Amino acid sequence: MRVTQRVFFFGNGRADGSREMKETLGGKGANLAEMTNLGVPVPPGFTIAAPLCIDYLRAGGYPPALRDEVD
């Protein structure tokens, strides 16, 4: 699976993802996005795409552009 968006933000009643994105966001990330979409008070935060985390574990590093996306 190729992921084009790597950072998904949530909070303040808005989320970049949803519960249907479990493969991309992982279980916890998808649930945080869904709770936000439902109006549950969730502290603002972000989820890094799960495939990118798997790549990090395999390669021992992350793309330099990721820091800019998180900022």
C-alpha positions as CSV (number, residue, x, y, z in Angstrom):
1,M,0.0,0.0,0.0
2,R,1.3,3.4,-1.0
3,V,0.4,6.3,1.3
4,T,0.6,9.8,-0.1
5,Q,-0.5,11.6,3.1
6,R,1.7,10.7,6.0
7,V,0.5,12.8,8.9
8,F,-3.2,12.9,9.9
9,F,-4.3,15.5,12.4
10,F,-7.3,15.4,14.8
11,G,-8.8,17.6,17.4
12,N,-11.1,20.6,17.9
13,G,-14.0,18.7,16.3
14,R,-12.2,17.9,13.1
15,A,-10.2,14.9,11.9
16,D,-8.3,14.1,8.7
17,G,-9.3,10.4,9.0
18,S,-12.1,8.1,10.1
19,R,-12.8,4.6,11.4
20,E,-12.7,3.2,7.9
21,M,-9.0,4.1,7.7
22,K,-7.7,1.5,10.1
23,E,-5.2,0.1,7.6
24,T,-3.7,3.5,7.2
25,L,-4.0,5.0,10.7
26,G,-3.8,1.8,12.8
27,G,-6.5,0.9,15.3
28,K,-5.8,3.6,17.8
29,G,-5.4,6.4,15.1
30,A,-8.6,5.4,13.4
31,N,-10.5,5.4,16.7
32,L,-9.1,8.8,17.8
33,A,-10.2,10.2,14.4
34,E,-13.7,8.6,14.7
35,M,-14.1,9.9,18.3
36,T,-13.2,13.4,17.1
37,N,-15.6,13.2,14.2
38,L,-18.4,12.1,16.7
39,G,-17.7,15.1,18.9
40,V,-16.1,13.3,21.7
41,P,-13.6,15.7,23.4
42,V,-10.2,14.5,22.3
43,P,-7.0,16.5,22.9
44,P,-5.6,17.7,19.5
45,G,-2.9,15.5,18.1
46,F,-1.7,13.6,15.0
47,T,-1.2,10.1,13.7
48,I,1.7,9.1,11.5
49,A,0.5,6.7,8.8
50,A,1.0,3.1,9.9
51,P,2.8,2.0,6.7
52,L,5.4,4.7,7.3
53,C,5.9,3.4,10.9
54,I,6.5,-0.1,9.4
55,D,9.0,1.4,7.0
56,Y,10.8,3.1,9.9
57,L,11.1,-0.2,11.8
58,R,12.5,-1.9,8.7
59,A,14.9,0.8,7.6
60,G,15.7,2.4,11.0
61,G,14.9,5.9,9.8
62,Y,12.2,8.2,8.4
63,P,12.0,10.6,5.4
64,P,13.5,14.0,6.3
65,A,10.3,15.7,4.9
66,L,8.3,14.0,7.7
67,R,9.6,16.5,10.3
68,D,8.2,19.4,8.1
69,E,4.9,17.7,7.7
70,V,4.5,17.3,11.5
71,D,5.6,20.9,12.2
